[in-house]
Each structure stands twice: as structure tokens, then as C-alpha cells.
Amino acid sequence: MLMSQVLRPEGGLSVVVREGSEAAVVRGAASVLALAQEAIASGRGLKAVVAAHGLGEAVDLARLAAEGRLALPVTHPDPAHMHLTGTGLTHLGSAAARDAMHAGAAVEEATTDSMRMFRMGLEGGRPAPGEVGVQPEWFWKGNGHAAVAPGQPLTAPGFAGDGGEEPEVAGIYLIGPSGQPFRIGWALANEFSDHVVERGNYLWLAHSKLRQASFGPEILVGDLPADLRGTSRIRRGGRVIWERPFLSGEANMSHSLANLEHHHFKYDLFRQPGDLHVHFFGTATLSFAEGVKAQAGDVFEIEAAPFGLPLRNPLAFAAGADGALAVAAL
């Protein structure tokens, strides 16, 4: 089952679900978040909750996408309670992509540490069920204020070195009243980053990740395919200037998903009741690693068949500030 949220012409959201090509509005559903809260409170799964609500009018999601009416597939009424986080060096080939991105820069230590982290994942990232494996590289992207709806621009700040795509899968989670994390599902994601800053010094990774991100348009409810194959491309003026396949799913990862989830939610900070989490699981495919420099107006497009509609976002750059930011004293 795929779930999405669309903007009503009169305002507000409708929740849409589909199986195959048939999509319809969920009756009486204010949001995906509300349905997830109902599922937790009643002890039922999301599919059972949707079935109890029933389906109403049929919709054409592709047409709504063309009209710019796709919202993020899940949101929180208080964006500060929506966390965007991620893990890196988790996919087979991801260390090679990182090294290629750093090629030519005086960052021997970064390359060495990246490969060491990757090998740690290969050796200890897939523990037996119930056991704890090695922790991955982890980073913070921001809160709900940094989340950009499908079709809307991913905007790099004026001080950015660049704005580059990262085609990934994200897990979507809601924390229950007792502090138990519940997985709503999975979504395609663009973990938009500044690779020029990261290449300058790998200790600037944290700075490079403080950028916007997008995910959706649809959430896959159920199991993530073990061997997930998709395509990442960049369009410029309607023409594809770069295109590569990308792989995800546990068959193509050095860590198990359960291990990555554990090392995020082991922190009490991330088990606060009512909080929403969007956790990006990493990639091994970057246009920047192949020397591509995205420009304002380019459109990032990420697709994989199990997720329905592709995720598309144009690239924009904010105006640069004049001089240093001043802090006012009270």
C-alpha cells in the first residue's frame, strides 16, 4: 500500500492510498500522522485503520503532481517535532563514491577514516536478530522546517559551495506515548547536501548536511524490498544531463536496517512521545562524484518502481548575505 498527502483546492490535506494504479481518498482522515496515531492507540496496523475508514473519491496522482498539489507524505503540526537525520557509508560502494568525491583534495585522513568506517560496517553492521552491531556514521539535517514537498525547490543557502542530490530511502517513524518507535513506512528521498564543503574537510560533514531535504511523494507501507533498484537523474532545460541507477535495500547494504534503526533510537532524545522522524539510510550514487555540477533550475529526479511516483525537485540558490551575521546583545 502506498500513502500520500495532497493539497485540497479549498485548503487542508487529503490522504490518498493506492494499490497498483488505483488511488482514492481515505474517508475521514485528516492526515497520515492522524492515521498513524490512531493505529498506535488502537493497536492495529495502518492498513487495518485505512480499511476501517474506507475509501472515497478516486484521484489521479500524476495529474495532481503536474498541478503542484503534492504535499510531503507526512508532516507534523509543529515542525520542531519532526527530525531529519541520516546515516552514511551504509551501502556497498558508498566508500568508493566518498573517495571519488574527495579525489584530488588533500584529505588523506578523510579517505582513510571513510574506508575504516565502511569496513566496520561490513564486519559488524549486520548482527544476529536481537543483537547490537557496530554503529554507523550519523548526521543531523534539521527539523521539519528543512523538509521540502515534492515538486518544490531544494534551496541551497547563499554561502553554499554547491547543492547536490543524494538518492536514498528514508524510514518514517512516529514515537508512541510510551516512547516506543513505530515505523509508518518507507519513502524515496533526496538527502540534499553540499559536497564542495564536505570535500574541503571531512570534519565539515556536519556543516554540509545542514541543508533542506525532500521525500515522497508516496510512503510504502510494509516491507522494504531487499534488492531495491531505482534511477537518479538530473534534467536541465528538459534534457537529461546525467543518469545512473542506484541500489538500496538490505541486499545492497553493509548494515542491516534494524541495526541502523537501533543506533538512532537508542538515544532517549529520539524517543520523545509524539515526535516524527525521517531517517535517511544513505546512498552510493552521487553525480558530484562524477564531476557533475548542478545549476539553478536543474531538476533532480529519483524513482524506483515500488514507490510509485518519482520524487522531483528543482534546484535553487538563495541570495548571499553581505558580510558576517551579527548577533544582537540583550
C-alpha beads as a LAMMPS data file, in Angstrom:
LAMMPS data file: protein, C-alpha beads

330 atoms
329 bonds

1 atom types
1 bond types

-500.0 500.0 xlo xhi
-500.0 500.0 ylo yhi
-500.0 500.0 zlo zhi

Masses

1 110.0

Atoms # bond

1 1 1 0.000 0.000 0.000
2 1 1 1.197 3.496 -0.888
3 1 1 0.104 6.570 1.082
4 1 1 0.400 10.227 0.154
5 1 1 -1.000 13.628 1.063
6 1 1 -2.421 16.087 -1.446
7 1 1 -3.448 19.705 -1.104
8 1 1 -7.170 20.410 -1.403
9 1 1 -8.179 23.384 -3.565
10 1 1 -10.074 24.851 -0.609
11 1 1 -7.158 24.295 1.766
12 1 1 -6.123 21.455 4.033
13 1 1 -4.967 17.963 3.199
14 1 1 -6.466 14.757 1.865
15 1 1 -4.848 11.386 2.477
16 1 1 -4.619 9.208 -0.611
17 1 1 -3.851 5.483 -0.744
18 1 1 -3.355 3.237 -3.693
19 1 1 -2.737 -0.324 -4.656
20 1 1 -1.399 -0.558 -8.197
21 1 1 -2.773 2.219 -10.385
22 1 1 -5.961 2.854 -8.399
23 1 1 -5.739 5.782 -5.977
24 1 1 -8.501 7.100 -3.731
25 1 1 -9.022 9.447 -0.790
26 1 1 -9.261 7.933 2.698
27 1 1 -12.579 8.951 4.240
28 1 1 -12.391 10.998 7.417
29 1 1 -8.576 11.114 7.510
30 1 1 -7.136 14.493 8.477
31 1 1 -3.538 13.437 7.812
32 1 1 -1.180 10.475 7.642
33 1 1 0.047 11.469 11.102
34 1 1 -3.505 11.231 12.466
35 1 1 -3.949 7.780 10.927
36 1 1 -0.654 6.626 12.466
37 1 1 -1.704 7.971 15.866
38 1 1 -4.991 6.111 15.526
39 1 1 -3.153 2.901 14.640
40 1 1 -0.913 3.164 17.703
41 1 1 -3.808 3.975 20.043
42 1 1 -5.938 1.077 18.757
43 1 1 -3.155 -1.485 18.453
44 1 1 -3.878 -2.008 14.757
45 1 1 -1.755 -1.684 11.663
46 1 1 -2.090 1.203 9.222
47 1 1 -3.711 -0.999 6.576
48 1 1 -6.422 -2.043 9.042
49 1 1 -7.046 1.570 10.064
50 1 1 -7.353 2.666 6.435
51 1 1 -9.740 -0.234 5.723
52 1 1 -11.903 0.825 8.680
53 1 1 -12.109 4.391 7.368
54 1 1 -12.917 3.249 3.839
55 1 1 -12.092 4.905 0.533
56 1 1 -13.890 7.752 -1.173
57 1 1 -13.358 9.546 -4.450
58 1 1 -10.770 8.320 -6.921
59 1 1 -7.891 10.678 -7.743
60 1 1 -5.265 10.981 -10.465
61 1 1 -1.983 11.413 -8.587
62 1 1 0.045 12.108 -11.721
63 1 1 -2.301 14.956 -12.626
64 1 1 -2.146 16.352 -9.092
65 1 1 1.653 16.213 -9.276
66 1 1 1.575 18.187 -12.537
67 1 1 -0.666 20.753 -10.810
68 1 1 1.803 21.137 -7.914
69 1 1 -0.657 19.747 -5.356
70 1 1 1.523 17.069 -3.784
71 1 1 2.395 17.697 -0.152
72 1 1 5.002 15.904 1.897
73 1 1 3.556 12.438 2.592
74 1 1 3.668 13.097 6.335
75 1 1 4.075 16.277 8.367
76 1 1 3.886 17.380 11.997
77 1 1 1.777 20.371 13.102
78 1 1 4.837 21.625 14.988
79 1 1 7.837 21.360 12.608
80 1 1 10.227 21.431 15.573
81 1 1 8.948 17.951 16.489
82 1 1 9.884 16.477 13.114
83 1 1 13.511 15.309 12.985
84 1 1 15.553 14.838 9.799
85 1 1 18.585 12.611 10.375
86 1 1 20.640 10.101 8.449
87 1 1 23.448 7.584 8.203
88 1 1 26.298 7.393 5.706
89 1 1 28.720 4.784 4.375
90 1 1 25.974 2.187 4.710
91 1 1 25.761 0.908 1.132
92 1 1 28.085 -1.359 -0.821
93 1 1 30.078 1.035 -2.992
94 1 1 29.443 4.053 -0.783
95 1 1 33.065 4.247 0.346
96 1 1 34.197 4.282 -3.286
97 1 1 31.785 7.146 -4.009
98 1 1 33.055 9.066 -0.989
99 1 1 36.677 8.550 -2.042
100 1 1 35.885 9.636 -5.604
101 1 1 34.222 12.764 -4.250
102 1 1 37.391 13.575 -2.285
103 1 1 39.752 12.757 -5.164
104 1 1 42.364 15.440 -5.758
105 1 1 41.842 17.057 -2.368
106 1 1 44.418 16.953 0.404
107 1 1 42.231 14.810 2.666
108 1 1 44.127 11.562 3.065
109 1 1 42.839 11.295 6.633
110 1 1 39.232 11.675 5.456
111 1 1 39.618 8.930 2.874
112 1 1 41.259 6.639 5.406
113 1 1 38.587 7.258 8.041
114 1 1 35.779 6.809 5.500
115 1 1 37.140 3.450 4.416
116 1 1 37.670 2.411 8.034
117 1 1 34.064 3.288 8.867
118 1 1 32.829 1.409 5.812
119 1 1 34.833 -1.703 6.708
120 1 1 33.493 -1.574 10.254
121 1 1 30.018 -1.768 8.783
122 1 1 30.954 -4.684 6.543
123 1 1 32.373 -6.575 9.501
124 1 1 29.850 -5.705 12.196
125 1 1 26.859 -3.909 10.706
126 1 1 24.599 -6.938 10.273
127 1 1 24.276 -8.529 13.736
128 1 1 22.056 -11.505 14.504
129 1 1 18.430 -10.633 15.429
130 1 1 18.288 -9.142 18.901
131 1 1 21.990 -8.310 18.990
132 1 1 23.651 -4.906 18.575
133 1 1 26.109 -4.290 15.758
134 1 1 28.648 -1.552 15.119
135 1 1 27.285 1.979 14.978
136 1 1 27.290 3.809 11.623
137 1 1 28.261 7.307 10.610
138 1 1 25.337 9.502 11.741
139 1 1 24.321 13.069 10.970
140 1 1 21.645 15.647 11.665
141 1 1 19.937 17.580 8.870
142 1 1 17.457 19.663 10.811
143 1 1 13.786 19.636 11.698
144 1 1 10.537 19.975 9.789
145 1 1 11.454 23.489 8.685
146 1 1 14.050 21.875 6.379
147 1 1 11.591 19.441 4.788
148 1 1 10.563 20.404 1.241
149 1 1 7.497 18.989 -0.508
150 1 1 7.862 17.026 -3.755
151 1 1 7.912 19.354 -6.742
152 1 1 9.140 22.324 -4.696
153 1 1 12.667 23.775 -4.958
154 1 1 15.515 22.483 -2.848
155 1 1 17.222 25.757 -1.982
156 1 1 20.902 25.949 -1.087
157 1 1 21.893 28.865 1.167
158 1 1 23.780 31.781 -0.315
159 1 1 27.030 30.676 1.348
160 1 1 26.818 27.122 -0.055
161 1 1 29.583 25.616 -2.150
162 1 1 27.054 23.659 -4.182
163 1 1 23.747 21.821 -3.979
164 1 1 23.879 18.141 -4.841
165 1 1 21.393 15.281 -4.872
166 1 1 21.651 12.117 -2.803
167 1 1 19.097 9.468 -3.884
168 1 1 18.111 7.460 -0.828
169 1 1 15.417 5.583 1.024
170 1 1 14.106 7.172 4.208
171 1 1 12.305 5.471 7.061
172 1 1 9.329 7.371 8.515
173 1 1 8.674 6.884 12.250
174 1 1 6.276 8.109 14.934
175 1 1 7.090 7.823 18.631
176 1 1 4.213 6.362 20.654
177 1 1 3.021 7.532 24.085
178 1 1 5.350 5.115 25.894
179 1 1 8.416 6.146 23.890
180 1 1 8.212 3.158 21.513
181 1 1 9.188 3.987 17.912
182 1 1 6.670 2.852 15.286
183 1 1 7.606 2.687 11.615
184 1 1 4.958 4.220 9.342
185 1 1 6.786 3.125 6.206
186 1 1 9.458 3.987 3.667
187 1 1 9.847 6.767 1.106
188 1 1 12.128 7.845 -1.683
189 1 1 14.265 10.757 -0.528
190 1 1 16.695 13.370 -1.762
191 1 1 19.143 13.931 1.087
192 1 1 20.319 17.191 -0.479
193 1 1 23.884 18.056 0.606
194 1 1 26.823 20.395 -0.026
195 1 1 29.577 18.180 -1.399
196 1 1 32.011 21.035 -2.006
197 1 1 32.021 21.830 1.711
198 1 1 32.402 18.151 2.628
199 1 1 35.261 17.702 0.166
200 1 1 37.105 20.641 1.731
201 1 1 37.470 18.773 5.026
202 1 1 35.607 15.687 6.160
203 1 1 35.173 17.267 9.595
204 1 1 32.859 19.734 7.822
205 1 1 30.444 16.877 7.105
206 1 1 28.095 18.241 9.776
207 1 1 28.014 21.635 8.023
208 1 1 27.470 20.021 4.617
209 1 1 24.377 18.177 5.856
210 1 1 22.594 21.224 7.307
211 1 1 20.561 21.662 4.155
212 1 1 16.988 21.088 3.066
213 1 1 15.741 17.643 2.022
214 1 1 12.712 16.179 0.291
215 1 1 10.967 12.827 0.489
216 1 1 7.957 11.104 -1.026
217 1 1 5.661 11.697 -2.821
218 1 1 4.357 8.350 -1.515
219 1 1 5.078 6.230 1.548
220 1 1 5.430 2.481 1.062
221 1 1 3.631 0.759 3.946
222 1 1 5.017 -2.713 4.625
223 1 1 8.384 -4.339 3.999
224 1 1 11.152 -2.622 2.059
225 1 1 12.324 -4.816 -0.857
226 1 1 15.691 -6.386 -0.025
227 1 1 17.024 -5.592 -3.500
228 1 1 15.730 -2.147 -4.418
229 1 1 16.735 -0.728 -7.792
230 1 1 15.996 2.785 -8.932
231 1 1 17.245 5.599 -11.126
232 1 1 18.636 9.024 -10.251
233 1 1 18.864 11.703 -12.932
234 1 1 19.326 15.416 -13.447
235 1 1 17.355 17.313 -16.079
236 1 1 18.495 20.665 -17.440
237 1 1 16.104 22.520 -19.697
238 1 1 14.075 19.346 -20.062
239 1 1 17.098 17.327 -21.211
240 1 1 18.721 14.587 -19.108
241 1 1 22.349 15.603 -18.480
242 1 1 23.176 12.800 -16.024
243 1 1 21.519 9.498 -15.158
244 1 1 22.630 6.499 -13.115
245 1 1 20.969 3.505 -11.461
246 1 1 21.085 3.351 -7.687
247 1 1 20.743 0.372 -5.388
248 1 1 19.307 0.151 -1.894
249 1 1 17.642 -2.403 0.343
250 1 1 19.488 -4.724 2.701
251 1 1 20.912 -6.888 -0.102
252 1 1 22.940 -3.852 -1.185
253 1 1 23.856 -2.505 2.246
254 1 1 26.690 -3.080 4.692
255 1 1 24.342 -2.541 7.658
256 1 1 21.003 -4.111 8.417
257 1 1 18.099 -1.701 8.677
258 1 1 17.396 -2.947 12.214
259 1 1 20.955 -2.045 13.239
260 1 1 20.655 1.449 11.778
261 1 1 17.292 1.958 13.484
262 1 1 18.722 0.803 16.815
263 1 1 21.634 3.231 16.694
264 1 1 19.297 6.148 16.041
265 1 1 16.584 5.337 18.543
266 1 1 18.946 4.184 21.311
267 1 1 19.093 7.845 22.343
268 1 1 16.340 8.958 24.721
269 1 1 16.276 12.278 22.854
270 1 1 14.829 10.494 19.820
271 1 1 12.145 8.606 21.717
272 1 1 10.046 11.549 22.854
273 1 1 6.300 10.745 22.581
274 1 1 4.593 12.354 19.614
275 1 1 7.759 13.171 17.669
276 1 1 8.050 12.329 13.995
277 1 1 11.324 11.079 12.483
278 1 1 12.516 10.937 8.883
279 1 1 15.757 8.944 8.800
280 1 1 17.819 8.771 5.601
281 1 1 19.643 5.480 5.091
282 1 1 22.447 6.517 2.731
283 1 1 23.473 6.106 -0.899
284 1 1 26.358 5.040 -3.116
285 1 1 25.372 7.149 -6.151
286 1 1 26.311 10.821 -6.485
287 1 1 26.543 12.945 -9.623
288 1 1 29.125 15.125 -7.848
289 1 1 31.492 12.143 -7.567
290 1 1 31.490 12.037 -11.385
291 1 1 32.312 15.720 -11.795
292 1 1 28.774 16.997 -12.404
293 1 1 27.956 20.448 -11.020
294 1 1 24.238 21.046 -10.691
295 1 1 22.961 24.507 -11.610
296 1 1 19.983 26.571 -10.510
297 1 1 16.938 25.386 -12.414
298 1 1 18.177 21.808 -12.802
299 1 1 15.598 19.232 -11.739
300 1 1 16.603 16.259 -9.583
301 1 1 14.516 13.169 -10.310
302 1 1 14.616 9.977 -8.232
303 1 1 12.430 6.974 -8.982
304 1 1 12.042 3.321 -8.038
305 1 1 9.069 1.210 -9.053
306 1 1 7.882 0.103 -5.573
307 1 1 7.438 3.761 -4.533
308 1 1 5.014 4.901 -7.223
309 1 1 5.523 8.452 -8.418
310 1 1 9.081 9.769 -8.816
311 1 1 10.442 12.415 -6.473
312 1 1 11.236 15.600 -8.404
313 1 1 12.685 18.848 -7.066
314 1 1 14.273 21.773 -8.911
315 1 1 17.469 23.296 -7.542
316 1 1 17.580 26.908 -6.368
317 1 1 20.128 29.093 -4.589
318 1 1 19.257 31.744 -2.023
319 1 1 20.803 35.179 -2.286
320 1 1 24.108 35.556 -0.483
321 1 1 24.385 37.735 2.605
322 1 1 26.613 40.802 2.740
323 1 1 29.262 40.277 5.394
324 1 1 29.070 38.352 8.652
325 1 1 25.854 37.693 10.525
326 1 1 25.636 39.934 13.578
327 1 1 24.231 38.689 16.884
328 1 1 22.377 41.286 18.939
329 1 1 23.015 41.512 22.668
330 1 1 20.115 41.855 25.129

Bonds

1 1 1 2
2 1 2 3
3 1 3 4
4 1 4 5
5 1 5 6
6 1 6 7
7 1 7 8
8 1 8 9
9 1 9 10
10 1 10 11
11 1 11 12
12 1 12 13
13 1 13 14
14 1 14 15
15 1 15 16
16 1 16 17
17 1 17 18
18 1 18 19
19 1 19 20
20 1 20 21
21 1 21 22
22 1 22 23
23 1 23 24
24 1 24 25
25 1 25 26
26 1 26 27
27 1 27 28
28 1 28 29
29 1 29 30
30 1 30 31
31 1 31 32
32 1 32 33
33 1 33 34
34 1 34 35
35 1 35 36
36 1 36 37
37 1 37 38
38 1 38 39
39 1 39 40
40 1 40 41
41 1 41 42
42 1 42 43
43 1 43 44
44 1 44 45
45 1 45 46
46 1 46 47
47 1 47 48
48 1 48 49
49 1 49 50
50 1 50 51
51 1 51 52
52 1 52 53
53 1 53 54
54 1 54 55
55 1 55 56
56 1 56 57
57 1 57 58
58 1 58 59
59 1 59 60
60 1 60 61
61 1 61 62
62 1 62 63
63 1 63 64
64 1 64 65
65 1 65 66
66 1 66 67
67 1 67 68
68 1 68 69
69 1 69 70
70 1 70 71
71 1 71 72
72 1 72 73
73 1 73 74
74 1 74 75
75 1 75 76
76 1 76 77
77 1 77 78
78 1 78 79
79 1 79 80
80 1 80 81
81 1 81 82
82 1 82 83
83 1 83 84
84 1 84 85
85 1 85 86
86 1 86 87
87 1 87 88
88 1 88 89
89 1 89 90
90 1 90 91
91 1 91 92
92 1 92 93
93 1 93 94
94 1 94 95
95 1 95 96
96 1 96 97
97 1 97 98
98 1 98 99
99 1 99 100
100 1 100 101
101 1 101 102
102 1 102 103
103 1 103 104
104 1 104 105
105 1 105 106
106 1 106 107
107 1 107 108
108 1 108 109
109 1 109 110
110 1 110 111
111 1 111 112
112 1 112 113
113 1 113 114
114 1 114 115
115 1 115 116
116 1 116 117
117 1 117 118
118 1 118 119
119 1 119 120
120 1 120 121
121 1 121 122
122 1 122 123
123 1 123 124
124 1 124 125
125 1 125 126
126 1 126 127
127 1 127 128
128 1 128 129
129 1 129 130
130 1 130 131
131 1 131 132
132 1 132 133
133 1 133 134
134 1 134 135
135 1 135 136
136 1 136 137
137 1 137 138
138 1 138 139
139 1 139 140
140 1 140 141
141 1 141 142
142 1 142 143
143 1 143 144
144 1 144 145
145 1 145 146
146 1 146 147
147 1 147 148
148 1 148 149
149 1 149 150
150 1 150 151
151 1 151 152
152 1 152 153
153 1 153 154
154 1 154 155
155 1 155 156
156 1 156 157
157 1 157 158
158 1 158 159
159 1 159 160
160 1 160 161
161 1 161 162
162 1 162 163
163 1 163 164
164 1 164 165
165 1 165 166
166 1 166 167
167 1 167 168
168 1 168 169
169 1 169 170
170 1 170 171
171 1 171 172
172 1 172 173
173 1 173 174
174 1 174 175
175 1 175 176
176 1 176 177
177 1 177 178
178 1 178 179
179 1 179 180
180 1 180 181
181 1 181 182
182 1 182 183
183 1 183 184
184 1 184 185
185 1 185 186
186 1 186 187
187 1 187 188
188 1 188 189
189 1 189 190
190 1 190 191
191 1 191 192
192 1 192 193
193 1 193 194
194 1 194 195
195 1 195 196
196 1 196 197
197 1 197 198
198 1 198 199
199 1 199 200
200 1 200 201
201 1 201 202
202 1 202 203
203 1 203 204
204 1 204 205
205 1 205 206
206 1 206 207
207 1 207 208
208 1 208 209
209 1 209 210
210 1 210 211
211 1 211 212
212 1 212 213
213 1 213 214
214 1 214 215
215 1 215 216
216 1 216 217
217 1 217 218
218 1 218 219
219 1 219 220
220 1 220 221
221 1 221 222
222 1 222 223
223 1 223 224
224 1 224 225
225 1 225 226
226 1 226 227
227 1 227 228
228 1 228 229
229 1 229 230
230 1 230 231
231 1 231 232
232 1 232 233
233 1 233 234
234 1 234 235
235 1 235 236
236 1 236 237
237 1 237 238
238 1 238 239
239 1 239 240
240 1 240 241
241 1 241 242
242 1 242 243
243 1 243 244
244 1 244 245
245 1 245 246
246 1 246 247
247 1 247 248
248 1 248 249
249 1 249 250
250 1 250 251
251 1 251 252
252 1 252 253
253 1 253 254
254 1 254 255
255 1 255 256
256 1 256 257
257 1 257 258
258 1 258 259
259 1 259 260
260 1 260 261
261 1 261 262
262 1 262 263
263 1 263 264
264 1 264 265
265 1 265 266
266 1 266 267
267 1 267 268
268 1 268 269
269 1 269 270
270 1 270 271
271 1 271 272
272 1 272 273
273 1 273 274
274 1 274 275
275 1 275 276
276 1 276 277
277 1 277 278
278 1 278 279
279 1 279 280
280 1 280 281
281 1 281 282
282 1 282 283
283 1 283 284
284 1 284 285
285 1 285 286
286 1 286 287
287 1 287 288
288 1 288 289
289 1 289 290
290 1 290 291
291 1 291 292
292 1 292 293
293 1 293 294
294 1 294 295
295 1 295 296
296 1 296 297
297 1 297 298
298 1 298 299
299 1 299 300
300 1 300 301
301 1 301 302
302 1 302 303
303 1 303 304
304 1 304 305
305 1 305 306
306 1 306 307
307 1 307 308
308 1 308 309
309 1 309 310
310 1 310 311
311 1 311 312
312 1 312 313
313 1 313 314
314 1 314 315
315 1 315 316
316 1 316 317
317 1 317 318
318 1 318 319
319 1 319 320
320 1 320 321
321 1 321 322
322 1 322 323
323 1 323 324
324 1 324 325
325 1 325 326
326 1 326 327
327 1 327 328
328 1 328 329
329 1 329 330
